[in-house]
Amino acid sequence: MIQSRLIATELTPAPTGLDLVRNDLPTTPPPGHLRVKVLASAINPADINYLEGQYGDRPELPARLGMEGIATVIAHAPDTLPTPEAPVPAIGSQVIFIRRCGCWADILDVTPEDVLKVPTNLTPEQGALLKVNPMTALRMLSDFADLNPGDWVMQNAANSSVGECVIQIAKKLGLRTVNVVRREGLQQPLTSLGADAVIVDSKNTKDELMEITAGNAPKLGLNAVGGDSALRMMDCLANRGTMVTYGAMSRRAIKVPNGMLIFKQLRLEGFWVTKWIAAQKRARLETDYASLAQWMTDGSLRTTVSQTFPLSAYEQAFTNAKQDRRGGKVLFIPSAG
């Protein structure tokens, strides 16, 4: 069996430094492994930063790429046995990768610990986007502030994939959202997802927000931008509020005025879903991802996909994935090649 796989040979802005290689795989998977057919895999900002050496960890070269995807189990090694922490999904099951497996490939050999079973009626396009953004949104809305139904949450980068998930999950939790974006023209698509208010980031952000919320400052702010946008968010939050930073799209540092800490007593937190996943027991992951998968299959949670590409078109895929106004995620569909 021939495997096609994207690897990085140097840390440089993609698609420079990428290579599509083909490898001969043995007839059966290695001991203790499953063989899976990749149905779809995502190109995330984290992947792009990883390739440029600007992520939370640096790859060893040559690096196997792709952090998020969905696959079908097509074979087991004869000695692959279940453990309490890693049941063995049956042949024909759909699974997502919860460990970094390098899923920009068509065929992979993985361990049961690398994957998590998901419903077979979860579409590949949505399943490929289940691991990172929906869980990031759910955890930030659930773990950092004591929120009650009707409370306001503020976020910037609201038209990002995480932002879309925040809007939809907040609605299910009974929370209201003020969604900050960088340009006009995004109100309609975000309100169609359930956004309560959409405003363009500016020096007037606080005044607009306080009018929208009738003076009820948000207890929680979700920051994916940094720089001046994060400063404006801190100014909008309630005393003793919390700002959670999970991204740095502006690539500008967060500068915190002393008064935000002394007088407003704000709490500043960070969140990285990779670390959260690594710290969880298997049962917790199964429960939480089952809830998110159910919302995806019933249509109450969805992530926008802008384009799909075969692995062979990786150069065009990356060109599109790096565009500011692409309008959704870019996916690899290996079978399309």
Secondary structure, DSSP 8 states (H G I E B T S, - for coil): -EEEEEEESS-SSTTTTEEEEEEE--SS--TT-EEEEEEEEEE-HHHHHHHTT-SSS---SSEE--S-EEEEEEEE-TT---BTTB----TT-EEEE-S----SBSEEEE-GGGEEEE-TTS-HHHHTTSTTHHHHHHHHHHHSS---TT-EEEESSTTSHHHHHHHHHHHHHT-EEEEEESSSS-HHHHHHHT-SEEEE-STTHHHHHHHHTTT---SEEEESSBHHHHHHHHHHS-TT-EEEE---TT-B-----HHHHHTS--EEEE--HHHHHHTS-HHHHHHHHHHHHHHHHTTSS---EEEEE-GGGHHHHHHHHT-TT--SEEEE-GGG-
